[in-house]
Amino acid sequence: MEPIRVYLLDDHEIVRRGLKGVLEADGQVVVVGESGSAREAMRVLPSLCPDVAVLDVRLPDGSGVEVCRDLHSSAPKVRSLILTSYDDDEALFAAIMAGASGYLLKVIAGSDVVDAVRRVADGQSLIDPALTARVLERVRSGPVEEPALAALSEQEHNVLTLIAEGMTNRQIASQMVLSEKTVKNYVSSILTKLGLESRTQAAVLATKLQT
């Protein structure tokens, strides 16, 4: 049986060492690469083509969710498993929308991490049981009303819709026949008007409103 190839993305070296030790002790998993930054991960991940990318959410230069979204688009065969310390609703929903195959909290046992990697590599979806009820409750709650959307211009509404579809600024620029700089300005304006900090949050909000 071919070993499961795994890539680790976490800004704490000690965490990466611990995960590597636990995973490779299984004998059927090999860690083919690791990094502590989103930029470095996206530079090498596509060429390494691991079976599973284990991604932390909060990174010094971005988010594991953003890396997940990029991978889902550029390297769809790589399955993403979010492993984080943060019990965060928005990160959970963003990860699901970005195409993550699993979302787990770091409080789980090492043996469970190995099992999760195996299941994700096998094509299964996995969400921490402690979060499942919350996901269902948010789905049942229905669409979210957001009065702040009224402040957006028609073009900003269009940009927000494309952000929710997972498009990059370059893709949005091509779709709307605009310069990439203009799209970047629209995104900044949208975040300011909605009181958000990242395009990931904007994607979460837009998708919930479209539900």
FENKANOR-V512156 format. One record per pair of residues at least 6 apart in sequence whose C-alpha atoms are under 8 Angstrom apart, sorted by the first residue. I is the first residue (numbers start at 0). J is the second residue. D is the distance in whole Angstrom. If there is no record, write none. Layout:
i->I j->J d->D
i->I j->J d->D
This chain:
i->1 j->27 d->8
i->2 j->26 d->8
i->2 j->27 d->5
i->2 j->28 d->5
i->2 j->29 d->6
i->3 j->27 d->6
i->3 j->28 d->5
i->3 j->29 d->6
i->3 j->49 d->8
i->3 j->50 d->6
i->3 j->51 d->8
i->3 j->117 d->8
i->3 j->120 d->7
i->4 j->28 d->6
i->4 j->29 d->5
i->4 j->30 d->6
i->4 j->31 d->6
i->4 j->49 d->5
i->4 j->50 d->5
i->4 j->51 d->6
i->5 j->28 d->7
i->5 j->29 d->6
i->5 j->30 d->5
i->5 j->31 d->6
i->5 j->32 d->7
i->5 j->49 d->5
i->5 j->50 d->6
i->5 j->51 d->5
i->5 j->52 d->6
i->5 j->53 d->7
i->6 j->30 d->6
i->6 j->31 d->6
i->6 j->32 d->5
i->6 j->33 d->6
i->6 j->44 d->8
i->6 j->49 d->6
i->6 j->51 d->6
i->6 j->52 d->5
i->6 j->53 d->6
i->7 j->15 d->7
i->7 j->19 d->8
i->7 j->30 d->7
i->7 j->32 d->6
i->7 j->33 d->5
i->7 j->34 d->7
i->7 j->52 d->6
i->7 j->53 d->5
i->7 j->54 d->6
i->8 j->15 d->7
i->8 j->33 d->6
i->8 j->34 d->5
i->8 j->35 d->6
i->8 j->36 d->7
i->8 j->37 d->8
i->8 j->40 d->7
i->8 j->52 d->7
i->8 j->53 d->6
i->8 j->54 d->5
i->8 j->55 d->6
i->8 j->63 d->8
i->9 j->15 d->6
i->9 j->33 d->8
i->9 j->34 d->7
i->9 j->35 d->5
i->9 j->36 d->7
i->9 j->54 d->6
i->9 j->55 d->5
i->9 j->58 d->7
i->10 j->34 d->7
i->10 j->35 d->4
i->10 j->36 d->6
i->10 j->55 d->8
i->10 j->58 d->6
i->10 j->59 d->7
i->11 j->35 d->7
i->12 j->35 d->7
i->15 j->33 d->7
i->18 j->109 d->8
i->19 j->30 d->6
i->21 j->109 d->6
i->21 j->110 d->8
i->21 j->113 d->7
i->22 j->28 d->6
i->22 j->29 d->7
i->22 j->30 d->8
i->22 j->112 d->8
i->22 j->113 d->6
i->23 j->29 d->6
i->23 j->30 d->7
i->25 j->113 d->7
i->31 j->47 d->7
i->31 j->49 d->7
i->32 j->47 d->8
i->33 j->40 d->7
i->34 j->40 d->6
i->35 j->58 d->7
i->36 j->58 d->6
i->36 j->59 d->7
i->36 j->60 d->6
i->36 j->61 d->8
i->37 j->58 d->7
i->37 j->59 d->8
i->37 j->60 d->6
i->37 j->61 d->6
i->37 j->62 d->7
i->37 j->63 d->7
i->37 j->66 d->6
i->38 j->60 d->7
i->40 j->66 d->8
i->41 j->66 d->7
i->41 j->70 d->8
i->45 j->70 d->8
i->45 j->73 d->7
i->45 j->74 d->6
i->48 j->74 d->8
i->48 j->76 d->8
i->48 j->77 d->6
i->49 j->77 d->6
i->50 j->76 d->7
i->50 j->77 d->5
i->50 j->78 d->6
i->50 j->120 d->6
i->51 j->77 d->6
i->51 j->78 d->5
i->51 j->79 d->6
i->51 j->80 d->7
i->51 j->116 d->7
i->51 j->119 d->7
i->51 j->120 d->6
i->52 j->77 d->7
i->52 j->78 d->6
i->52 j->79 d->5
i->52 j->80 d->6
i->53 j->79 d->6
i->53 j->80 d->5
i->53 j->81 d->6
i->53 j->82 d->6
i->54 j->63 d->5
i->54 j->64 d->8
i->54 j->67 d->8
i->54 j->79 d->7
i->54 j->80 d->6
i->54 j->81 d->5
i->54 j->82 d->6
i->54 j->83 d->8
i->55 j->62 d->8
i->55 j->63 d->5
i->55 j->81 d->6
i->55 j->82 d->5
i->55 j->83 d->5
i->56 j->62 d->5
i->56 j->63 d->4
i->56 j->64 d->6
i->56 j->81 d->7
i->56 j->82 d->7
i->56 j->83 d->6
i->56 j->90 d->7
i->57 j->63 d->6
i->63 j->81 d->7
i->64 j->81 d->8
i->64 j->90 d->7
i->64 j->93 d->7
i->64 j->94 d->5
i->64 j->97 d->7
i->64 j->99 d->8
i->64 j->199 d->8
i->65 j->97 d->7
i->65 j->199 d->7
i->67 j->79 d->6
i->67 j->94 d->7
i->67 j->97 d->6
i->67 j->98 d->7
i->67 j->99 d->6
i->68 j->97 d->4
i->68 j->98 d->6
i->68 j->99 d->8
i->68 j->165 d->7
i->70 j->77 d->7
i->71 j->77 d->7
i->71 j->78 d->8
i->71 j->97 d->7
i->71 j->98 d->6
i->78 j->99 d->7
i->78 j->100 d->6
i->78 j->119 d->7
i->78 j->120 d->7
i->78 j->122 d->8
i->79 j->98 d->8
i->79 j->99 d->5
i->79 j->100 d->6
i->79 j->101 d->7
i->79 j->119 d->8
i->80 j->99 d->6
i->80 j->100 d->6
i->80 j->101 d->5
i->80 j->102 d->6
i->80 j->103 d->8
i->80 j->116 d->7
i->80 j->119 d->7
i->81 j->94 d->7
i->81 j->99 d->7
i->81 j->101 d->6
i->81 j->102 d->5
i->81 j->103 d->6
i->82 j->102 d->6
i->82 j->103 d->5
i->82 j->104 d->6
i->82 j->105 d->6
i->83 j->102 d->8
i->83 j->103 d->6
i->83 j->104 d->5
i->83 j->105 d->5
i->84 j->104 d->6
i->84 j->105 d->5
i->84 j->106 d->7
i->85 j->104 d->7
i->86 j->104 d->7
i->89 j->200 d->7
i->89 j->203 d->7
i->91 j->102 d->7
i->92 j->134 d->8
i->92 j->203 d->7
i->93 j->199 d->6
i->93 j->200 d->7
i->93 j->202 d->7
i->93 j->203 d->6
i->94 j->102 d->7
i->96 j->203 d->8
i->97 j->165 d->7
i->100 j->119 d->6
i->100 j->122 d->8
i->100 j->123 d->7
i->100 j->124 d->5
i->100 j->125 d->6
i->101 j->115 d->8
i->101 j->119 d->7
i->101 j->124 d->6
i->101 j->125 d->4
i->101 j->126 d->5
i->101 j->127 d->8
i->102 j->125 d->6
i->102 j->126 d->5
i->102 j->127 d->6
i->103 j->125 d->8
i->103 j->126 d->6
i->103 j->127 d->5
i->104 j->127 d->7
i->115 j->125 d->7
i->118 j->124 d->8
i->118 j->125 d->8
i->119 j->125 d->7
i->141 j->210 d->7
i->142 j->207 d->6
i->142 j->208 d->5
i->142 j->209 d->7
i->142 j->210 d->6
i->143 j->207 d->6
i->143 j->208 d->5
i->144 j->208 d->7
i->145 j->208 d->8
i->147 j->192 d->7
i->147 j->193 d->6
i->148 j->156 d->8
i->148 j->193 d->7
i->150 j->192 d->7
i->151 j->189 d->7
i->151 j->192 d->7
i->155 j->185 d->6
i->155 j->186 d->8
i->155 j->189 d->7
i->158 j->171 d->7
i->158 j->182 d->8
i->158 j->185 d->7
i->158 j->186 d->7
i->159 j->186 d->8
i->159 j->189 d->8
i->159 j->201 d->7
i->159 j->202 d->7
i->159 j->205 d->7
i->160 j->202 d->8
i->160 j->205 d->7
i->161 j->171 d->7
i->162 j->171 d->8
i->162 j->198 d->7
i->162 j->201 d->7
i->162 j->202 d->6
i->163 j->201 d->7
i->163 j->202 d->4
i->163 j->203 d->7
i->163 j->205 d->6
i->163 j->206 d->6
i->164 j->202 d->8
i->165 j->202 d->8
i->168 j->179 d->6
i->168 j->182 d->6
i->168 j->183 d->7
i->169 j->179 d->6
i->171 j->177 d->8
i->171 j->179 d->8
i->171 j->182 d->7
i->172 j->178 d->6
i->172 j->179 d->5
i->172 j->181 d->8
i->172 j->182 d->6
i->186 j->198 d->7
i->190 j->196 d->6
i->190 j->197 d->7
i->190 j->198 d->7
i->190 j->201 d->7
i->195 j->201 d->7
